[in-house]
Amino acid sequence: MEWVRKITPIQGLVMIGTIAVMVGSILIASQSYFSYLEVTEAANGCYDIGGVPIIEKSGPGMTNFHCNME
């Protein structure tokens, strides 16, 4: 625990900043992955029944989905 006392305030801020960036990156990556899964599952379900998917996305999420059966 001796090393904890040797950490300067700047080093503490750098460590906290690095951890915050890593956590933010993980959250953004997981949100992107689950959005991809949502769109892929919806599109595959539409193709399975013989339709063509019409997908509207806004930001990370799907806002509108329609399976065109024509």
MOPAC internal coordinates of N, CA, C and O (Angstrom, degrees):
PM7 1SCF
backbone

  N    0.0000 0     0.00 0     0.00 0    0    0    0
  C    1.4540 1     0.00 0     0.00 0    1    0    0
  C    1.5274 1   111.29 1     0.00 0    2    1    0
  O    1.2310 1   120.57 1   179.08 1    3    2    1
  N    1.3069 1   116.51 1    -0.92 1    3    2    1
  C    1.4630 1   121.16 1   178.57 1    5    3    2
  C    1.5313 1   111.24 1   -63.08 1    6    5    3
  O    1.2310 1   120.51 1   145.45 1    7    6    5
  N    1.3400 1   116.64 1   -34.55 1    7    6    5
  C    1.4510 1   120.16 1  -177.31 1    9    7    6
  C    1.5245 1   112.42 1   -67.21 1   10    9    7
  O    1.2310 1   120.15 1   154.97 1   11   10    9
  N    1.3276 1   117.32 1   -25.03 1   11   10    9
  C    1.4695 1   120.62 1   179.12 1   13   11   10
  C    1.5283 1   110.16 1   -65.45 1   14   13   11
  O    1.2310 1   120.23 1   142.60 1   15   14   13
  N    1.2914 1   117.17 1   -37.40 1   15   14   13
  C    1.4679 1   120.86 1  -179.83 1   17   15   14
  C    1.5143 1   111.90 1   -71.40 1   18   17   15
  O    1.2310 1   119.80 1   157.78 1   19   18   17
  N    1.3337 1   117.99 1   -22.22 1   19   18   17
  C    1.4627 1   121.62 1  -177.51 1   21   19   18
  C    1.5297 1   112.89 1   -86.59 1   22   21   19
  O    1.2310 1   119.56 1   173.67 1   23   22   21
  N    1.3224 1   118.44 1    -6.33 1   23   22   21
  C    1.4683 1   121.64 1  -179.23 1   25   23   22
  C    1.5254 1   109.15 1   -74.74 1   26   25   23
  O    1.2310 1   120.94 1   -52.37 1   27   26   25
  N    1.3323 1   115.81 1   127.63 1   27   26   25
  C    1.4645 1   120.60 1   177.73 1   29   27   26
  C    1.5296 1   109.02 1   -83.04 1   30   29   27
  O    1.2310 1   119.99 1   -17.36 1   31   30   29
  N    1.3291 1   117.62 1   162.64 1   31   30   29
  C    1.4756 1   119.35 1   177.87 1   33   31   30
  C    1.5308 1   112.99 1   -58.67 1   34   33   31
  O    1.2310 1   119.95 1   143.69 1   35   34   33
  N    1.3250 1   117.71 1   -36.31 1   35   34   33
  C    1.4715 1   120.63 1   179.16 1   37   35   34
  C    1.5286 1   110.09 1   -65.85 1   38   37   35
  O    1.2310 1   120.19 1   137.31 1   39   38   37
  N    1.3294 1   117.25 1   -42.69 1   39   38   37
  C    1.4584 1   120.32 1   178.31 1   41   39   38
  C    1.5288 1   110.65 1   -63.95 1   42   41   39
  O    1.2310 1   120.26 1   142.81 1   43   42   41
  N    1.3203 1   117.11 1   -37.19 1   43   42   41
  C    1.4588 1   120.64 1   176.81 1   45   43   42
  C    1.5191 1   111.54 1   -63.22 1   46   45   43
  O    1.2310 1   120.52 1   137.22 1   47   46   45
  N    1.3367 1   116.60 1   -42.78 1   47   46   45
  C    1.4648 1   120.22 1   178.27 1   49   47   46
  C    1.5212 1   111.58 1   -65.26 1   50   49   47
  O    1.2310 1   120.56 1   140.73 1   51   50   49
  N    1.3225 1   116.53 1   -39.27 1   51   50   49
  C    1.4661 1   120.10 1   178.61 1   53   51   50
  C    1.5224 1   110.34 1   -64.40 1   54   53   51
  O    1.2310 1   120.12 1   138.01 1   55   54   53
  N    1.3254 1   117.37 1   -41.99 1   55   54   53
  C    1.4661 1   120.15 1   178.55 1   57   55   54
  C    1.5235 1   111.20 1   -64.74 1   58   57   55
  O    1.2310 1   119.94 1   135.66 1   59   58   57
  N    1.3165 1   117.72 1   -44.34 1   59   58   57
  C    1.4695 1   121.03 1   179.03 1   61   59   58
  C    1.5269 1   110.46 1   -64.48 1   62   61   59
  O    1.2310 1   120.32 1   138.71 1   63   62   61
  N    1.3291 1   116.99 1   -41.29 1   63   62   61
  C    1.4599 1   120.71 1   177.87 1   65   63   62
  C    1.5183 1   112.01 1   -63.06 1   66   65   63
  O    1.2310 1   120.66 1   138.11 1   67   66   65
  N    1.3196 1   116.35 1   -41.89 1   67   66   65
  C    1.4636 1   120.46 1   178.84 1   69   67   66
  C    1.5241 1   111.11 1   -64.00 1   70   69   67
  O    1.2310 1   120.43 1   137.01 1   71   70   69
  N    1.3086 1   116.78 1   -42.99 1   71   70   69
  C    1.4651 1   120.57 1   178.18 1   73   71   70
  C    1.5264 1   110.36 1   -64.16 1   74   73   71
  O    1.2310 1   120.13 1   139.25 1   75   74   73
  N    1.3319 1   117.36 1   -40.75 1   75   74   73
  C    1.4704 1   120.78 1   179.76 1   77   75   74
  C    1.5299 1   110.97 1   -63.64 1   78   77   75
  O    1.2310 1   120.14 1   138.79 1   79   78   77
  N    1.3288 1   117.33 1   -41.21 1   79   78   77
  C    1.4669 1   120.58 1   178.75 1   81   79   78
  C    1.5255 1   110.39 1   -65.82 1   82   81   79
  O    1.2310 1   120.31 1   139.09 1   83   82   81
  N    1.3199 1   117.01 1   -40.91 1   83   82   81
  C    1.4671 1   120.30 1   179.04 1   85   83   82
  C    1.5214 1   111.35 1   -64.20 1   86   85   83
  O    1.2310 1   119.87 1   136.20 1   87   86   85
  N    1.3208 1   117.85 1   -43.80 1   87   86   85
  C    1.4708 1   121.35 1   179.02 1   89   87   86
  C    1.5333 1   110.13 1   -64.59 1   90   89   87
  O    1.2310 1   120.34 1   136.85 1   91   90   89
  N    1.3271 1   116.95 1   -43.15 1   91   90   89
  C    1.4643 1   120.36 1   177.97 1   93   91   90
  C    1.5213 1   111.84 1   -61.44 1   94   93   91
  O    1.2310 1   120.47 1   138.83 1   95   94   93
  N    1.3149 1   116.72 1   -41.17 1   95   94   93
  C    1.4636 1   120.55 1   178.55 1   97   95   94
  C    1.5178 1   111.58 1   -63.91 1   98   97   95
  O    1.2310 1   120.63 1   138.17 1   99   98   97
  N    1.3140 1   116.40 1   -41.83 1   99   98   97
  C    1.4643 1   120.31 1   178.84 1  101   99   98
  C    1.5289 1   110.60 1   -64.03 1  102  101   99
  O    1.2310 1   120.13 1   138.59 1  103  102  101
  N    1.3293 1   117.36 1   -41.41 1  103  102  101
  C    1.4628 1   120.49 1   178.99 1  105  103  102
  C    1.5237 1   111.93 1   -64.35 1  106  105  103
  O    1.2310 1   120.22 1   136.71 1  107  106  105
  N    1.3187 1   117.19 1   -43.29 1  107  106  105
  C    1.4689 1   120.78 1   179.28 1  109  107  106
  C    1.5236 1   110.74 1   -65.93 1  110  109  107
  O    1.2310 1   120.24 1   138.21 1  111  110  109
  N    1.3333 1   117.15 1   -41.79 1  111  110  109
  C    1.4605 1   120.58 1   179.64 1  113  111  110
  C    1.5287 1   111.06 1   -64.44 1  114  113  111
  O    1.2310 1   119.94 1   138.30 1  115  114  113
  N    1.3311 1   117.71 1   -41.70 1  115  114  113
  C    1.4620 1   119.57 1  -179.23 1  117  115  114
  C    1.5236 1   111.17 1   -68.78 1  118  117  115
  O    1.2310 1   120.21 1   142.07 1  119  118  117
  N    1.3226 1   117.21 1   -37.93 1  119  118  117
  C    1.4631 1   119.87 1   177.61 1  121  119  118
  C    1.5275 1   110.11 1   -64.60 1  122  121  119
  O    1.2310 1   120.09 1   139.15 1  123  122  121
  N    1.3108 1   117.43 1   -40.85 1  123  122  121
  C    1.4619 1   121.47 1   178.38 1  125  123  122
  C    1.5232 1   110.91 1   -63.98 1  126  125  123
  O    1.2310 1   120.50 1   137.74 1  127  126  125
  N    1.3140 1   116.64 1   -42.26 1  127  126  125
  C    1.4644 1   121.28 1  -179.85 1  129  127  126
  C    1.5313 1   111.27 1   -63.50 1  130  129  127
  O    1.2310 1   120.25 1   134.14 1  131  130  129
  N    1.3278 1   117.13 1   -45.86 1  131  130  129
  C    1.4623 1   119.49 1  -178.78 1  133  131  130
  C    1.5293 1   111.80 1   -70.10 1  134  133  131
  O    1.2310 1   119.70 1   150.05 1  135  134  133
  N    1.3239 1   118.17 1   -29.95 1  135  134  133
  C    1.4558 1   120.88 1   173.70 1  137  135  134
  C    1.5286 1   110.12 1   -66.07 1  138  137  135
  O    1.2310 1   120.92 1   138.34 1  139  138  137
  N    1.3299 1   115.84 1   -41.66 1  139  138  137
  C    1.4675 1   120.86 1   176.82 1  141  139  138
  C    1.5236 1   110.65 1   -60.66 1  142  141  139
  O    1.2310 1   120.34 1   135.74 1  143  142  141
  N    1.3353 1   116.96 1   -44.26 1  143  142  141
  C    1.4624 1   120.35 1   179.07 1  145  143  142
  C    1.5236 1   111.70 1   -62.19 1  146  145  143
  O    1.2310 1   120.52 1   139.05 1  147  146  145
  N    1.3250 1   116.61 1   -40.95 1  147  146  145
  C    1.4617 1   120.65 1  -179.44 1  149  147  146
  C    1.5268 1   110.75 1   -61.93 1  150  149  147
  O    1.2310 1   120.32 1   133.11 1  151  150  149
  N    1.3134 1   116.99 1   -46.89 1  151  150  149
  C    1.4630 1   121.02 1  -179.00 1  153  151  150
  C    1.5262 1   110.79 1   -67.02 1  154  153  151
  O    1.2310 1   120.35 1   137.72 1  155  154  153
  N    1.3291 1   116.93 1   -42.28 1  155  154  153
  C    1.4635 1   120.91 1  -179.25 1  157  155  154
  C    1.5239 1   111.58 1   -63.72 1  158  157  155
  O    1.2310 1   120.19 1   135.63 1  159  158  157
  N    1.3157 1   117.25 1   -44.37 1  159  158  157
  C    1.4601 1   120.44 1   179.64 1  161  159  158
  C    1.5294 1   111.10 1   -64.38 1  162  161  159
  O    1.2310 1   120.11 1   137.47 1  163  162  161
  N    1.3212 1   117.40 1   -42.53 1  163  162  161
  C    1.4651 1   120.29 1   179.24 1  165  163  162
  C    1.5250 1   110.91 1   -64.28 1  166  165  163
  O    1.2310 1   120.35 1   135.33 1  167  166  165
  N    1.3233 1   116.93 1   -44.67 1  167  166  165
  C    1.4661 1   120.47 1  -179.43 1  169  167  166
  C    1.5219 1   111.01 1   -65.66 1  170  169  167
  O    1.2310 1   119.93 1   136.49 1  171  170  169
  N    1.3217 1   117.74 1   -43.51 1  171  170  169
  C    1.4672 1   120.12 1   179.44 1  173  171  170
  C    1.5200 1   111.79 1   -63.52 1  174  173  171
  O    1.2310 1   120.23 1   141.77 1  175  174  173
  N    1.3192 1   117.16 1   -38.23 1  175  174  173
  C    1.4625 1   120.23 1   176.70 1  177  175  174
  C    1.5193 1   111.72 1   -63.23 1  178  177  175
  O    1.2310 1   120.79 1   141.67 1  179  178  177
  N    1.3117 1   116.09 1   -38.33 1  179  178  177
  C    1.4703 1   120.53 1   178.42 1  181  179  178
  C    1.5322 1   110.52 1   -68.25 1  182  181  179
  O    1.2310 1   120.25 1   135.78 1  183  182  181
  N    1.3371 1   117.12 1   -44.22 1  183  182  181
  C    1.4656 1   120.18 1   177.87 1  185  183  182
  C    1.5252 1   111.31 1   -62.57 1  186  185  183
  O    1.2310 1   120.26 1   144.50 1  187  186  185
  N    1.3212 1   117.11 1   -35.50 1  187  186  185
  C    1.4680 1   121.33 1  -178.95 1  189  187  186
  C    1.5180 1   112.31 1   -62.64 1  190  189  187
  O    1.2310 1   120.05 1   148.46 1  191  190  189
  N    1.3271 1   117.52 1   -31.54 1  191  190  189
  C    1.4670 1   119.55 1   179.69 1  193  191  190
  C    1.5299 1   111.90 1   -96.65 1  194  193  191
  O    1.2310 1   120.10 1  -170.71 1  195  194  193
  N    1.3433 1   117.42 1     9.29 1  195  194  193
  C    1.4551 1   121.48 1   174.06 1  197  195  194
  C    1.5094 1   115.23 1    90.04 1  198  197  195
  O    1.2310 1   120.05 1  -163.21 1  199  198  197
  N    1.3159 1   117.51 1    16.79 1  199  198  197
  C    1.4575 1   120.26 1  -179.17 1  201  199  198
  C    1.5142 1   112.61 1  -104.24 1  202  201  199
  O    1.2310 1   121.84 1    -0.84 1  203  202  201
  N    1.3084 1   114.08 1   179.16 1  203  202  201
  C    1.4655 1   122.15 1   175.95 1  205  203  202
  C    1.5312 1   107.12 1  -120.83 1  206  205  203
  O    1.2310 1   119.96 1   -58.35 1  207  206  205
  N    1.3155 1   117.68 1   121.65 1  207  206  205
  C    1.4709 1   119.53 1  -176.83 1  209  207  206
  C    1.5205 1   112.25 1   -75.67 1  210  209  207
  O    1.2310 1   121.34 1   -39.17 1  211  210  209
  N    1.3158 1   115.04 1   140.83 1  211  210  209
  C    1.4631 1   122.58 1   172.07 1  213  211  210
  C    1.5265 1   105.27 1  -118.31 1  214  213  211
  O    1.2310 1   121.10 1   -67.72 1  215  214  213
  N    1.3156 1   115.50 1   112.28 1  215  214  213
  C    1.4618 1   121.09 1  -173.21 1  217  215  214
  C    1.5152 1   109.80 1  -120.19 1  218  217  215
  O    1.2310 1   120.87 1   -48.74 1  219  218  217
  N    1.3274 1   115.95 1   131.26 1  219  218  217
  C    1.4592 1   121.64 1   172.70 1  221  219  218
  C    1.5189 1   107.63 1  -114.62 1  222  221  219
  O    1.2310 1   121.19 1   -49.60 1  223  222  221
  N    1.3223 1   115.33 1   130.40 1  223  222  221
  C    1.4633 1   120.12 1   179.06 1  225  223  222
  C    1.5145 1   108.85 1  -121.58 1  226  225  223
  O    1.2310 1   121.53 1   -34.22 1  227  226  225
  N    1.3010 1   114.67 1   145.78 1  227  226  225
  C    1.4538 1   121.51 1   173.89 1  229  227  226
  C    1.5124 1   107.05 1  -134.98 1  230  229  227
  O    1.2310 1   120.81 1   -67.31 1  231  230  229
  N    1.3160 1   116.06 1   112.69 1  231  230  229
  C    1.4535 1   119.17 1  -176.45 1  233  231  230
  C    1.5097 1   109.80 1    68.66 1  234  233  231
  O    1.2310 1   120.21 1    42.81 1  235  234  233
  N    1.3045 1   117.21 1  -137.19 1  235  234  233
  C    1.4645 1   119.27 1  -175.90 1  237  235  234
  C    1.5213 1   114.53 1   -82.15 1  238  237  235
  O    1.2310 1   119.74 1   165.38 1  239  238  237
  N    1.3242 1   118.10 1   -14.62 1  239  238  237
  C    1.4642 1   119.31 1  -173.26 1  241  239  238
  C    1.5126 1   114.26 1  -112.11 1  242  241  239
  O    1.2310 1   121.27 1   -18.69 1  243  242  241
  N    1.3178 1   115.17 1   161.31 1  243  242  241
  C    1.4416 1   122.22 1   177.01 1  245  243  242
  C    1.5240 1   107.99 1   -84.45 1  246  245  243
  O    1.2310 1   119.99 1   -55.47 1  247  246  245
  N    1.3465 1   117.62 1   124.53 1  247  246  245
  C    1.4594 1   120.68 1  -177.85 1  249  247  246
  C    1.5213 1   112.51 1   -95.83 1  250  249  247
  O    1.2310 1   120.54 1   149.86 1  251  250  249
  N    1.3493 1   116.58 1   -30.14 1  251  250  249
  C    1.4499 1   119.23 1  -177.51 1  253  251  250
  C    1.5191 1   108.36 1  -148.92 1  254  253  251
  O    1.2310 1   120.96 1   -41.86 1  255  254  253
  N    1.3335 1   115.77 1   138.14 1  255  254  253
  C    1.4604 1   121.27 1   177.56 1  257  255  254
  C    1.5227 1   108.24 1  -137.74 1  258  257  255
  O    1.2310 1   121.49 1   -46.89 1  259  258  257
  N    1.3263 1   114.75 1   133.11 1  259  258  257
  C    1.4657 1   120.88 1   176.73 1  261  259  258
  C    1.5146 1   108.38 1  -141.24 1  262  261  259
  O    1.2310 1   121.04 1   -44.72 1  263  262  261
  N    1.3062 1   115.62 1   135.28 1  263  262  261
  C    1.4690 1   120.65 1   177.62 1  265  263  262
  C    1.5253 1   108.17 1  -102.39 1  266  265  263
  O    1.2310 1   120.37 1   -73.06 1  267  266  265
  N    1.3112 1   116.90 1   106.94 1  267  266  265
  C    1.4624 1   123.10 1  -177.34 1  269  267  266
  C    1.5297 1   108.32 1   -82.88 1  270  269  267
  O    1.2310 1   120.57 1   -61.07 1  271  270  269
  N    1.3103 1   116.52 1   118.93 1  271  270  269
  C    1.4633 1   121.81 1  -176.32 1  273  271  270
  C    1.5143 1   113.32 1   -98.10 1  274  273  271
  O    1.2310 1   119.11 1  -168.81 1  275  274  273
  N    1.2996 1   119.30 1    11.19 1  275  274  273
  C    1.4800 1   121.06 1  -179.04 1  277  275  274
  C    1.4884 1   112.34 1   -79.40 1  278  277  275
  O    1.2310 1   120.10 1   180.00 1  279  278  277

